């Protein structure tokens, strides 16, 4: 039987207590940021706090100028009206405009700034058997899109230019709001991410070698629950705070080698399967449409691509008392998503031509300094804290926005 204290801790974490690999923000569930547990203790409370300092945008070819240009270099307001019934509001306006796309007519250059205002994760871990740990993590974060500018590229030369300006682009925000209930300006969002639970297994295999001293194997099985904010389809580039309402199954394993007294090397592989879900989503109704100007919302089932994470690391371990330094390389890749729309009015093939459904990748370098206040194994302290500072810098990617960030974690084992 579990004690009342243990049950209370578990209940507390379920109620208040991350699967954020899809968001590319830090969290305690990521092997990089999860504190190393003192296996002579029973419980751990941990917290992570992070602030984004800069955002890097990568399109299909690499680095791009702005986060709002990941999928398209500009936005096409004329294509926005295509694929609708002639009797619809968008179809009627398209007929009234009667304008050809000359490459600039109806086009906008879009700029904006995406900020990670704060990112925190709260965690609870329970060492319930030899080499086994149960973990719960819950993130809370805030983001902001601001300084959004839509620069109209339409000339004022021909009769078509004049019609497009007068009927469409001069009152562009109100027209898009009327036609598709879409807000093309900035926003600020704060709230929960996805709650994640893990069962972890660690085991040390001492090695009587001159250089190789120990091999540690670890494995984790996790489940993420969709407690986070989903993508807001009515706001511009309002990304989800998790896996957009999908449940996730996570399998992970790794190896850590102790070389001599001060050096450790290791790798980790994590695979996340997201279960498909149905919700209202914006879709393309014409192949020429651009990603930020999709007027149509339909109920659509999304089949998610596999999420893969690969981590390599090097550590100078306890070079002075409890002080350690670590360097990580982490690569993430998510496969293509597929939509199945719940209507015969629009084409599945066109809906699945969206660039935002294509695979994305990210490459990160992470540097850490860590101090373990319970470093002395001969001293049986009741509480063993651990404090870590880190910097996380992206250096490459595809179809993704990545934050440079600085943060800290505090873990208390007892």
Rosetta blueprint (number, residue, H / E / L):
1 X L
2 X L
3 X L
4 X H
5 X H
6 X H
7 X H
8 X H
9 X H
10 X H
11 X H
12 X H
13 X H
14 X H
15 X H
16 X H
17 X L
18 X L
19 X L
20 X L
21 X L
22 X L
23 X L
24 X L
25 X L
26 X L
27 X L
28 X L
29 X L
30 X L
31 X L
32 X L
33 X L
34 X L
35 X L
36 X L
37 X L
38 X L
39 X L
40 X L
41 X L
42 X L
43 X E
44 X E
45 X E
46 X E
47 X E
48 X E
49 X E
50 X E
51 X E
52 X E
53 X E
54 X E
55 X E
56 X E
57 X E
58 X E
59 X E
60 X L
61 X L
62 X E
63 X E
64 X L
65 X L
66 X L
67 X H
68 X H
69 X H
70 X L
71 X L
72 X L
73 X L
74 X L
75 X E
76 X E
77 X L
78 X L
79 X H
80 X H
81 X H
82 X L
83 X L
84 X L
85 X L
86 X L
87 X L
88 X L
89 X H
90 X H
91 X H
92 X H
93 X H
94 X H
95 X H
96 X H
97 X H
98 X L
99 X L
100 X L
101 X L
102 X L
103 X L
104 X L
105 X L
106 X L
107 X E
108 X E
109 X E
110 X E
111 X E
112 X E
113 X E
114 X E
115 X E
116 X E
117 X E
118 X E
119 X E
120 X E
121 X E
122 X E
123 X E
124 X E
125 X E
126 X E
127 X E
128 X E
129 X E
130 X L
131 X L
132 X E
133 X E
134 X E
135 X E
136 X E
137 X E
138 X E
139 X E
140 X E
141 X E
142 X E
143 X E
144 X E
145 X E
146 X E
147 X E
148 X E
149 X E
150 X E
151 X E
152 X E
153 X L
154 X L
155 X L
156 X L
157 X L
158 X L
159 X H
160 X H
161 X H
162 X H
163 X H
164 X H
165 X H
166 X H
167 X H
168 X H
169 X H
170 X L
171 X L
172 X H
173 X H
174 X H
175 X H
176 X H
177 X H
178 X H
179 X H
180 X H
181 X L
182 X L
183 X E
184 X L
185 X L
186 X L
187 X E
188 X E
189 X E
190 X E
191 X E
192 X E
193 X L
194 X L
195 X E
196 X E
197 X E
198 X E
199 X E
200 X E
201 X E
202 X E
203 X E
204 X E
205 X E
206 X E
207 X L
208 X L
209 X L
210 X L
211 X L
212 X E
213 X E
214 X E
215 X E
216 X E
217 X E
218 X E
219 X E
220 X E
221 X E
222 X E
223 X E
224 X E
225 X E
226 X L
227 X L
228 X L
229 X L
230 X L
231 X L
232 X L
233 X L
234 X L
235 X E
236 X L
237 X L
238 X L
239 X L
240 X L
241 X L
242 X L
243 X L
244 X L
245 X L
246 X L
247 X L
248 X E
249 X E
250 X E
251 X E
252 X E
253 X E
254 X E
255 X E
256 X E
257 X E
258 X E
259 X E
260 X L
261 X L
262 X L
263 X E
264 X E
265 X E
266 X E
267 X E
268 X E
269 X E
270 X E
271 X E
272 X E
273 X E
274 X E
275 X L
276 X L
277 X E
278 X E
279 X E
280 X E
281 X E
282 X E
283 X E
284 X L
285 X L
286 X L
287 X L
288 X L
289 X L
290 X L
291 X L
292 X L
293 X L
294 X L
295 X L
296 X E
297 X E
298 X E
299 X E
300 X E
301 X E
302 X E
303 X E
304 X L
305 X L
306 X L
307 X E
308 X E
309 X E
310 X E
311 X E
312 X E
313 X E
314 X E
315 X E
316 X E
317 X E
318 X E
319 X E
320 X E
321 X L
322 X L
323 X E
324 X E
325 X E
326 X E
327 X E
328 X E
329 X E
330 X E
331 X E
332 X E
333 X E
334 X E
335 X L
336 X L
337 X L
338 X E
339 X E
340 X E
341 X E
342 X L
343 X L
344 X L
345 X L
346 X L
347 X L
348 X H
349 X H
350 X H
351 X H
352 X L
353 X L
354 X L
355 X H
356 X H
357 X H
358 X L
359 X L
360 X E
361 X E
362 X E
363 X E
364 X E
365 X E
366 X E
367 X E
368 X E
369 X E
370 X E
371 X E
372 X E
373 X L
374 X L
375 X L
376 X L
377 X L
378 X L
379 X L
380 X L
381 X L
382 X L
383 X L
384 X E
385 X E
386 X E
387 X E
388 X E
389 X E
390 X E
391 X E
392 X E
393 X E
394 X E
395 X E
396 X E
397 X E
398 X E
399 X L
400 X E
401 X E
402 X E
403 X E
404 X E
405 X E
406 X E
407 X E
408 X E
409 X E
410 X E
411 X E
412 X E
413 X E
414 X L
